[in-house]
Amino acid sequence: MKSAIPLAEQMRPASFDDYIGQQHLIGKNAVLRRAIESGNLPSMILWGPPGVGKTTLAYIISRLLKRGFYTLSAVHSGVKDVRSVIEKATDSQEKAILFIDEIHRFNKSQQDSLLSAVEKGVITLIGATTENPSFEVISPLLSRCQVYILKNLDEKDLLEILGKAKNILEEQFKKKIEIQETEAFLRVSGGDARKLLNAFELIVDSERGANEVISITNKLVLDVIQQNLAIYDKLGEQHYDIISAFIKSLRGSDPNAAVYWLARMVDGGEDPKFIARRMLILASEDIGNANPNALLLATNCFQAVHLVGYPECELILSQTAIYLATSPKSNASYMALQNAHSLIRKTGNLPVPLHIRNAPTNLMKNIGYGKDYKYAHDFENNFVEQEFLPDAISGTKFYDPQSNGRESEIRNFLKIRWTKKYKY
């Protein structure tokens, strides 16, 4: 018999032994595990994508430490609710944990209401957010919290969760479930355990009356999810699908699709700063130096949206989205950085060449710091060829300008100066 409790809730672990993923935080000798076991738990922000265990982690922490546990959703709660929890925690004279889901949706005054209680230790705050806390959490509160980053669940984690879910539903329905293929499950989950379990429960429920054995293939998963998208998305996961469609439309230079997805988000009450921040990232990652003005306009859009708010700011969002969609594209700056990161992981931290080191003392000058450095402005065209990379990676080219008007100019600039060294 099917349980009235959603599968994702049935499977919520109550201890670290059952918790899957985030071993960099709660594995043996991991930083958060040590803090919990010491009993000296700091207030914290759990930052990570949806469905990776932020709420569950807070719940397990409260159980292990045997503390009072209060929970608020930033979507439905305000200053009055925060003060009520603080009063209860103060009256009980026990160190309580206050968990706030989607803390990035709290405005400044709501976050301010937490400061005194956090500072005095009346409550230990655990805030969960899918957004960068540097942007969304006020500095005084952020400075009082430790930020822990949670990662998407990997394939091994998701398959382990799927296996446990299969056992539970087989017991409930008294039917054998055969998962013949898993690729579609992994694709629709996107690393989100809740999405995975919603999909699995939906599919098993739709098939349990047909045959004695429920056989699940990739085709079945995709067919059922497409037919039942509204049910599957009942917990709001479509928020992430629509912002993904919006960004991909901008990247694909389709202003019509971009405006459509923008309108969907506006009609759904999406935070305009969230939309503007995503466009700000895209302006650098996907347009970059193909059109440097894109970053300027996106920055101004973010500032204007912050000042104006709905409903007027939707015009600013639309103007910026159309500009970004119709701008020339380049990910050369993004790729240059990724190439540099990749090489650093292979070579480690190579020493800075002596001639470009800082030499603030006579001792440093005497041992060669800054010796033979050539000051570019003393030479024709403010340029002189010299080595700026460590010897071990001399001549390595990270930045490769792409074929668009602005970066073609950059390539010519570099070719004139670095033809021999970097072969532009």
Residue pairs with C-beta under 8 A, 6 or more apart in sequence:
1 172
1 173
2 172
2 173
2 205
3 10
3 172
6 197
6 198
6 201
7 165
7 168
7 169
7 197
7 198
7 200
7 201
8 193
8 194
8 197
8 198
8 201
10 168
11 161
11 164
11 165
11 168
11 197
12 56
12 59
13 19
13 20
13 56
13 60
14 59
14 60
14 63
15 60
15 63
15 64
16 26
16 33
16 60
16 64
19 26
19 53
19 56
19 57
19 60
20 53
20 153
20 157
20 160
20 161
20 193
21 52
21 53
21 150
21 151
21 153
21 154
21 157
21 193
22 52
22 53
22 57
22 150
22 151
23 30
24 30
24 151
25 31
25 32
25 33
25 57
25 148
25 150
26 32
26 33
26 36
26 57
27 33
31 148
32 44
32 148
35 41
35 42
35 146
36 61
36 64
36 65
39 65
41 61
41 65
41 124
42 124
42 145
42 146
43 118
43 123
43 124
43 125
43 126
43 144
43 145
43 146
44 125
44 126
44 127
44 145
44 146
44 147
44 148
45 103
45 126
45 127
45 128
45 129
45 133
45 137
45 142
45 145
45 146
45 147
45 148
46 54
46 57
46 58
46 126
46 127
46 128
46 129
46 148
46 150
47 129
47 130
47 131
47 132
47 133
47 147
47 148
47 149
47 150
48 54
48 130
48 149
48 150
48 151
48 152
49 130
49 150
49 152
49 191
49 192
49 240
50 130
50 192
50 194
50 195
50 237
50 240
51 153
51 189
51 191
51 192
51 193
51 194
51 195
51 196
51 237
52 150
52 151
52 152
52 153
52 191
52 192
52 193
53 150
53 193
54 101
54 128
54 150
55 99
55 101
55 128
57 150
58 69
58 71
58 97
58 99
58 126
58 128
59 69
59 99
61 97
61 126
62 68
62 69
62 97
62 99
65 97
67 94
67 95
67 96
67 97
67 124
68 89
68 92
68 94
68 95
68 96
68 97
69 96
69 97
69 99
70 85
70 88
70 89
70 96
70 97
70 98
70 99
70 123
71 98
71 99
71 100
71 101
72 81
72 82
72 85
72 98
72 99
72 100
72 101
73 100
73 101
73 102
74 100
74 101
74 102
74 103
74 104
74 105
74 106
74 110
75 101
75 102
75 105
77 100
78 110
79 109
79 110
79 113
82 98
82 110
82 113
82 114
83 113
85 96
85 98
85 123
86 98
86 113
86 117
86 122
86 123
88 96
89 95
89 96
89 98
89 117
89 122
89 123
90 117
90 122
95 121
95 122
95 123
95 124
96 122
96 123
96 124
97 123
97 124
97 125
97 126
98 114
98 117
98 123
98 124
98 125
98 126
99 126
99 127
99 128
100 106
100 125
100 126
100 127
100 128
101 128
102 128
102 129
102 130
103 111
103 127
103 128
103 129
103 136
103 137
104 129
104 130
104 131
104 133
104 136
104 137
105 271
108 138
111 137
111 138
111 141
112 138
112 140
112 141
114 123
114 125
114 141
115 140
115 141
115 144
116 122
117 123
118 124
118 125
118 141
118 144
118 145
119 144
125 141
125 144
125 145
127 133
127 137
127 145
129 136
129 137
131 274
133 142
133 145
133 147
134 142
135 273
135 277
137 145
152 190
152 191
152 192
153 161
153 189
153 191
153 192
153 193
154 191
155 186
157 193
158 185
158 186
158 189
158 191
158 193
158 196
159 182
159 186
161 193
161 196
161 197
162 179
162 182
162 185
162 196
162 200
165 196
165 197
165 200
165 201
166 177
166 179
166 200
169 177
169 200
169 201
169 204
170 176
170 177
173 204
173 208
173 214
175 208
175 212
175 213
175 214
176 212
176 213
176 214
177 204
177 213
177 214
177 216
178 213
178 214
178 215
178 216
179 185
179 216
180 215
180 216
180 217
181 216
181 217
181 218
181 221
183 218
184 217
184 218
184 219
184 221
184 222
185 196
185 199
185 200
185 221
188 195
188 196
188 199
188 221
188 222
188 225
189 195
189 196
189 199
190 240
192 237
194 235
194 237
195 237
198 232
198 234
198 235
198 237
199 221
199 224
199 225
199 232
202 224
202 225
202 228
202 231
202 232
203 216
203 220
203 221
203 224
203 225
204 214
204 216
206 224
206 228
207 214
207 216
207 220
208 214
225 232
229 238
233 241
239 268
239 270
242 261
242 264
242 265
242 268
243 261
243 265
243 270
243 274
243 275
243 278
245 257
245 261
246 258
246 261
246 262
246 265
246 275
246 278
246 321
247 278
247 282
249 257
249 258
249 260
249 261
249 325
250 258
250 279
250 282
250 286
250 321
250 324
250 325
251 282
251 286
251 329
253 325
253 326
253 327
253 329
254 325
255 321
255 322
255 325
255 326
258 321
258 322
258 324
258 325
259 318
259 321
259 322
262 275
262 314
262 317
262 318
262 321
265 275
266 272
266 310
266 314
266 317
272 305
272 309
272 310
272 313
272 314
272 317
273 302
273 305
273 306
275 305
275 317
276 298
276 301
276 302
276 305
276 306
276 317
276 320
277 302
279 298
279 301
279 302
279 317
279 320
279 321
279 324
280 295
280 298
280 299
280 301
280 302
282 298
282 324
283 294
283 295
283 297
283 298
283 299
283 324
284 295
284 333
284 334
285 331
285 333
285 334
286 329
286 330
286 331
286 334
287 294
287 295
287 324
287 327
287 328
287 329
287 330
288 295
288 330
288 331
288 332
288 333
288 334
289 330
289 332
289 333
289 401
289 406
289 407
289 410
290 327
290 328
290 329
290 330
290 332
290 402
290 404
290 405
290 406
290 407
291 327
291 328
291 406
292 406
294 323
294 324
294 327
297 320
297 323
297 324
298 320
298 324
301 316
301 317
301 319
301 320
304 313
304 316
305 313
305 316
305 317
308 316
328 404
328 405
328 406
329 404
330 401
330 402
330 404
330 407
331 402
332 399
332 400
332 401
332 402
332 407
333 399
335 400
336 398
336 399
336 400
337 398
339 398
340 398
343 393
343 396
343 398
347 392
347 393
350 390
350 392
350 393
351 390
352 390
353 387
353 388
353 389
353 390
353 391
354 368
354 369
354 370
354 371
355 368
355 370
355 371
355 372
355 373
355 386
355 387
356 370
356 373
356 388
357 364
357 369
357 370
358 364
358 369
358 370
359 365
359 369
359 370
364 370
365 371
373 386
374 384
374 386
376 382
376 383
376 384
378 384
383 417
385 417
385 418
385 420
385 421
387 394
389 395
389 396
395 421
395 422
397 422
397 423
397 424
401 407
401 408
401 410
401 411
401 414
401 424
411 424
414 422
414 424
415 424
418 424
